[in-house]
Amino acid sequence: MTTFDEILEEAGNFGRCQKRIFALLCMVSLPFSGVYVGIVFQGFTPEHWCRDSVVSQIRQSCGWNLMDARKITVPLVNTSGVLVHSQCEQYDLDWNNTGLTCDNPESDLTDAHRSKAPMTSCKEGWEYDYEGRQSFVTEFDLVCNDAWVVDMYQATLNVGFLVGSITFGYLADRFGRKRSFLMSNLLNGVAGILVAVAPNYISMLVFRTIFGFAVKGGWMSVYVLITELVGVEYRRMVGVLLQMFFSVGILILTLIAYLITDWRWLQVTFAVPYFIFLTYFWLIPESPRWLLSQNNSTKAKEIIEAIAKENKKTLYKNIETLRDDNAQTSTASFLDLVRTPNMRKHTFILMFNWFTSAIVYQGLIMRVGIAGGNVYIDFLISGLVEFPAAFLILFTIDRIGRRLPFATANIVAGVSCFITAMIPDSHFWVKTVVACIGRLGITMAFEMVVFVNTELYPTFVRNLGVSVCSTLCDIGGIVAPFLLYRLATIWLELPLIIFGAIACIAGGLVLLLPETRGVRLPETIDDIEFPNRHKENHPKSQQLTNLLPTDMTTNKEATIV
């Protein structure tokens, strides 16, 4: 019988047809980056302080700007040993009876008067130093006692990711990659628009969860579809490049967020592309591998012949006996992942690394919004450092191996977090450079955990192993905003200490995993438990051949999994 890979080699492993489809599918990564990390701009918390209607009247009559009024009328509080203007308390004074004048207000209200003045929590809302712009934080006044609610915006997205990954994984296997992708796009577009028009924060969170549910599952369908359409030797390349377009989306997001001043319209730019992607119904085919797995060989043959025609290739092998050589027949269970010592070790280490990568990656991105610098410049720089990660992976994994670069990337990220936390703010650019090195390290680690995961499980349980371990990615994403924003209220750099600790631990644990470079992929649990019995090394091409494309999940987003 003729295998699918043999026919695909004749039709073209990565010809004009696959390149066209790949270019179209790469576009899906662009809005996904906005969905994933758009909270930096949509949920930006600017400088704020209590609003007082009387003070506002005085400010207008005296011609003061917001900063002048804050300097005069807002109390100072000690935060981490530094005196700053209070964001959540105000003087409990009748400003009409204080004798405050426009000409010399500071002499009218001396430090002695201020020290004796009673204080109270904000009663009339807040003033924001965010003129001409609006985030959902400023619209819904999600500051002070309600600041923790902002964390839910990212947490609910990751809840959607978690459920959507499982659901759309089933839908893609049951109804096909193309159908599940199109279903997700329709749901993405509708849910994304509903987020943009949500009348209150509760409804926004509900729609945000639905948005996350669809967007992650759809992106995974894209990842699987393109890896199933190209030849063995191109799968890793298209996987890495597809993730690289996520980084391109981060750069585009910076420009769009700078030009669009309202978070609702910014949300619309994330949602509208998914309606455009519905046109892919006429532009991309279903996966022939999936059709073969569903015994629909007639349709699979039609697609293969169309690919060959567009690639200007001729099929010589007997296509009538076409079969998929990657089909699985064994049934796996969760107990297979933890029943034996080495399998159990691999599972727990990989779970921790998925969890760590999600927390540190999302945490470092979201930290840009609270670090105090220019959020647009800082976000752009942090996005640029993601690009070298892909090239470093491709350069090192076949020369050095998997384990050492994987462990080093985690440890570099962890140490960089520690150093960044200790550098004073006065050394801004030094602090920025070290933080970027940390971002590079965790990006590299996040991308490496994907294929390392696939190489450490035997064939019959590989798909289940990747699915189970990668759920910790979404759980980490749920934890990340609470860990970052709540600990930052205690000390801005405290989250970096936590990130550094878990990243270094993750790197150390990776060193306990076996090296898989040049080693044939395991077929049974015995291959994992007794590796010395199977020392025969197969060529790299055969190792790649054995990788099921449906096992090749992704970090970004999902993550992205």
N, C-alpha and C positions, 0 to 999 in steps of 0.2 A: 504493500500500500504506500501511496505517496503522502509524506507528511506535509503539514502546513508550512513549516520552515523551508522545506525543499522547494515548494511552489513559490513561496515568497521570494526566495533567492533568485528565481527565474524572473518573477514579475518586477523585481527591483526592491532591494532592502530599504533604500531611502532615496527613492527617485523623485521625480517632479510631483507626482501625486501626493506622496507622503509629506514632502516639503510644504506643499500648499495647505494640506490639512494641519500640519504642525504649526504653520504660521497663524492660521485661524484660531487654533486652540490656545496658542500662547497669549492671545488677546484676553482670554478669560482670566489670566493671572493679574491683569492690571487693576480691574475694579476690586478684586479680592483683597489686594493689599490695603485699599481704602477701608473696606469693611473690617479688616483685622486690626489695623492700628490707627484708624481714623479718630479714635477717642482722644488722641493727643491734641487734636484741634477741636473736635466737636465737644469734648468735655473739658476744655481748657479752663482752669480756675485762675483768673487774673487777681491782681491786688484788690482787696476789698475792705470795707469798713462800714460801720453802722450808718444808716441814713437817718438824718434828723430834718424834718420839714422846716423847722425854724432856721437851722443852720443853712439850708438850701436857699431860703429867702434872703438871709444875710449875705450869702455868697453872691447871689445875683445882684443885689443892690450895691455891693462893694466892688463887684467886678473881679472877684477872686476866681482862680481856676480850682479844679478839684484837689490838686496837691496842696495848694495854699490853705484851703479849708481843712484838709486832713491834718496838716501840721499844727494848726491852731486849736482844733476842736476835738481831736481824737486822742485818747490817752495812750501812753507808752506802757508796754509790758515787757517783762524779761522773758526772752525765749532763747533757750540754749546759751545763756550767758550774754545775750545781745539785746539791747533795748530796741524794740520795734513798735510800730503803731498797732494797736489792738485791732483784730479783725472781727471780734465777736462781742466786744463790750464798748459801752459809750458812757460819757458823763451823764449822770442823772441830774441835769440842770435845766432851768428855764432860761434859755439864752437871751431872752428879751430883758431879763432883770440882772444880767451880769455886767452891764456897762460896756460891753464889747463895742469897739468903734472900728471904722474902716481904715483909719490912718495908721494907728499903732496898736494892733490887736494883741501883740505879744506882751506889751507892757500892761495892757488891761487885764490879761489873764496870766499871771505870773506862775512860776513853778510851785510856789507856796500855795496859791489858790488851787492849783490842779491836784496837789497831793492831798488836800483836804476834801476835795469834791467827791461825792458818792458816785458809785459806778453801778451800771445795770446792763443786762443783756440787750441785744438789739431789739427794738420794738417796731420799727417802721421799715424793715428790710435793710438793704445794703446798697452802697454806692460801689461802682466798679471802675477801675482804671482800664477800661477796654472800649474806649470811645469809637463808635463806628462799626463795632463788631459784636457778635452775639454767639455765645455757646449755650448749650442747654443748661450749664451751670448758672449762668447769669440770668437766663430766662426763668428758670424754676427756683432760683435762690438756693442751690444745693451747696451751702457752705455751713461752717460751724457745726452745729449739732446734726445737720443733715448731710454733711460732707461724705459720710460713709455710703450714702445712697448712690453716689457717682460710681463707686466700685461695682455696683450691680450692673452697670451698662456693659462692662467687659465680661463680667462673670456670667450673665445670662447669654451672651454670645457664645461662650464656651460650653455652656449647658446645651445650647442648640447644636454646636459642633459635635458634642459627644453623642447625642441621640441621632443626629443626622448621619454621622459616619456609619453607625450600625444599620440604620434604616435604609440608607441609599446603597450601602454595600449589598444588602439583600435585594433591593430593587434592581440594581445593576446586574446581578446574577440571574434574577427571575425574569425581568422584562427587557434587558439589554442595556448596554452602555449609552447608546444614543438616546433612547427613550428616557432613561433616568436623568440624563443631562438636560434634555429639553424640559422635562417636568420641573427640574430644579430651577431652571432659568425663569419659567413662568412664575413660580412661587417666589423666587428672589426679587423679581421686578415688582410684584404686588406688595410683598412684605416690606421691601425697601421704601416704597412710596408711602406706605402706611406709617413707617417710622418717621418719615419727614413731616407728616401731617398730624401726628399724634397730639391730642389736646392736653395731655398731662403725662407725668413721668411714668405712672403705672402702666398706662396703655403703651407707651413707648417701649418699656421693657418687655412687654408681651410680644409686640411685633418684632422687637430685636431678637428675641429667642427664636421666633419662626424664621427670621432672616438667617441666623446662624445655622439653623437646622438644614436649610436648603443649600446655602452657599458652599458649605464644606463638602457635603455629599456630592454636589454637582462637580466641584473641582476635582474630587477624587475620581469621578467617572471619566473626566477628561484625561487625567493622568494614566489611568488604566487603558483607555481607548488608544492613546497615541503609542504607548509601549507595546500594544498588541498589533499595531499596524506596521511597525518597522522591524528590520532584521535584528538578530541577536546582538551584533556588534554595535548597534546604534542605540540600544535601549538606555544605557546609562547616560549617554550624551544628551538624548532628548529629555530625560528626566531632570538632569542638572540644569539644562537651558530653560526648561519650563519653570523651574524654581527661580532661575535668574530673572525671568520676567516679572516675578513678584517683586524683586528688588527694583526693577525699572518702574513698577507701579508706585513704589515708595517715593521715588524721585518726582514722578508726575504729581503725586498727591501733594507734595510740598508746594508746587506751583499753583495747583488748583486751590488749595487751602488759603494761600496768600491772596489770590484774586477774589475768592468768594468769601464774603465776610459773615454770612449767616449759616449756622450749622445745619439748618433745615435744607437750604439749597445745596449745601455740600453733600448732604445725604442723598439728594436727588441725583447728583452726578455718580454716586455709587450704584444707584438702582437702575437708571435708564439703560446702561449697556446691556443688562441682562435681557431686556426686551429685544434689543438688536440681535443678541445671540440666538434668538428663536429662528432667525433666518438660516441658521446652520442646518435646519431640517433638510434644506435643498443642497447644502454645500459639503456635508461630511457623510461618510457611510457608517453603517453599523460595523461592529468588530466581527470580522470573519471567524475569528477564534471562538467568539461567543456563539455565533450561529452554528458552528460545528458542534459545540458542546450541547446545543439544543436539537441536534440531529437535523438541522435545516441546511443540508449541504448544497441544495440547489441555489439558495440565495447567496451562500458563501462563495460558490463558484462564480456567480455573476459579479460579485464585488471584486474578486481576485482578477477576473478577466478585465474589468474596468480599470483596475489599478495598472495592470500590465499594458493596457492600451494607452493610458495617459502617460505612462513611463516609456512608451515606445519600445516595449519588450515583447518577445514571443515566448509563449508557453510550450515547452516540448514534452514535459512529463505528463502522465496520465492523470488529469484533474478529476476524472470520474471516481477514482479511488481515494480521494482526498480525506485525510483524517488529521486530528489535532494531537500531536505527540506530547502535549503538556497536560492532557486531561488527567485528573486525579480520580482514583477509585476508592481509596481508603477513607474511612471515617475517623475524624479526630475528636478528642474531647479535651476539656480544660485540664483534667487530671493528668493527661499526657505531658503537660507543661511543667508539672511540679512533682510527679511521682518519683522520679529518679534524681540522684544528687546533682549531676552536671546540668541536666535540664532545669532543675529548680534554681541552680545558681545563675544560669543564663537568664532565666525569666525575671528573677528579682533584680539583677543588675541592669538589664535592659529597661525594665519598668522604671527604675530609679532614674536612669538617664533620660528617658522620655519626659518624665516629670520635671527633672532639673532643667532640661533644655527649654521646656515651655515656660517655666517660671522665670528663668534668667533672661531668655530672649524677650519675652513680653515685658518683663520688668524694666529692662534697660531701655526699651523703646518708650514705654510710658513715662519713665523718669525724665525724659527730655522735656516733658510738659511742666515739670515742677522744679527743674534744676535752677531756674532763675535767669538763664541766658536768653538770647534771641531764639525763640522756639523754631522758627523757620530755618535759620542757618544751621542750628544744632541738628535738626531733624534731617536736613539735606546731607550734612557730613556723615551722620550715622548711617544713612542709607547707602552712601557711596562705598563705605568700607565693607559692605556685604559682597561686592563683586569679586574681590580677590579670593574669597572663601571657596568659591566654586573651582577656580583655577588651581588653588592649593590642593584641593581634594583630588582633582584629576591628575595632578603632577605627582602626588605622594603615594596614593594607594597602591599603585602597581610597581612602585620602586621601593618604598619602605614597608608597606603593608597597611593594614587597617588599624590594628590595636594601638600602635605608638602615636600616629597622628590623631586618632580619636581621643586618646587619653591626654595628649599634649594640648589639644584644643580646649578641652574642659579645664585643665589646670591653668593654662594661660588666661582663660576667661576669669577663673576664680581669683588668681593672683592680681590681675588687673583691677578687679572690683575692690580688693583690699587696698591696693595702692591709691586708687582714685579716691576712696573714702578718706585717706590720710593726707592728701594734698590739699593745702589751703586754697580757698576761693581766689585769693590774690594771684595765684599762678594758674590763670584760667586756661591758657592754651596747653600747658603741660597736662593739666587735668583732663582736657578734652582729648588729647592724643592718647593718653593711657586708657581712657574710657572707650575710645574707638578700637583699640587693640582688644579690649575685652569683648566688644560687640563682634569683632571679626572672629574671635575664638569661639564664642557660643554659636554663631551662625554656622561655622564649619562643623562644630559638634552636632548641631541640630540636623544638618544635612547628612552627616555620616551615620547617625543612628539608624537612618532609614534602611540602607543596604546592609549594614552590619547585622541588623536584626534578621534580615532574610537569609543570611549566610550561616546563622547559628542554630537553625532548626531543620530537622529532617523534612523531606518533601511533603509527607502526608499531613503534617501539622504546621507547616510553614505559614500558610495563610491565617490560620487561627492564632498562631503565636504573634504575628505582626499585629493583628487586630486587637488582641488582648493587651499587649504591651503598649500599643500606641494610644489606648484609651487614657493612659496616665498623662498623655500630652494635654488632653482637654481638661482633665482634673487639675493639672498644674496651671492651666489657663484660668480656671475658676478661682484658684487660690491667689494667683499673681497680683491682681489689683488690690485685694485686701492687704496682702503682705507689703506691697509698695506704699500705698497711700496712708495706711494707718500707722505703720512704723515711721514713716517720714514725718509725721506730726510730733513724734518724740524727738527724733534727730534725723535730719535730712539724709545723712549718710548711712543710717542704720540698715536700711534695706540692702545696700551694697555689701555690708558685712555678711548678711545672711546669704546673699547671692554667691559671694565668694566662697563661703564655707561649703555650701552644697555642691558647687561646681568642682571644687577641689576633691571632695569626697567622691563625686561621680567619676572624675578622672582617675582616681586611685582604684576604684572598683573596676574600671575598664581594663586595667592591667591584669586583672584576674581572669579575663576572658582569653580564649585561645586565639592565635593568629589564624586568619583564614585566607591569606594571600596565597594563591597557587594550590590551594587544597580543594579537592572536589567537594561539591556540596553534599552534605549528609543525606542519606536516603532513609535510614532507620534510626531509632533511638539508640541502638547499639553503636552506631557510628559516633554518637555524641558521648556515650558513657565509656567507650573503649576506643578512643581515637588511634591508639598505637597499632590497632589491628588493621587500620585502613590508611597506611602511609603513602599509598600510591598517589602521586600528584598528576593531575590531568592538566592539559593546556588551559590557559585562561579562557579561550573561546568556549571550551566545553563547560567550564564553570558558569559562564554567562548563559549558555544554552539552557542549563538546568534551572535557571531562575525563572519561576513563573511570573509573567508580567503582571498578573493580578495580585501578586505579593508586593509589588513595588509601590508601596504607599508613600506618602510624602509628609513632610513636617509642617508645612504652612497651609498649611494649613490647613496649614495647616495643618500647615500645618498638618502646613499645614495638615484617615488616621484618627 
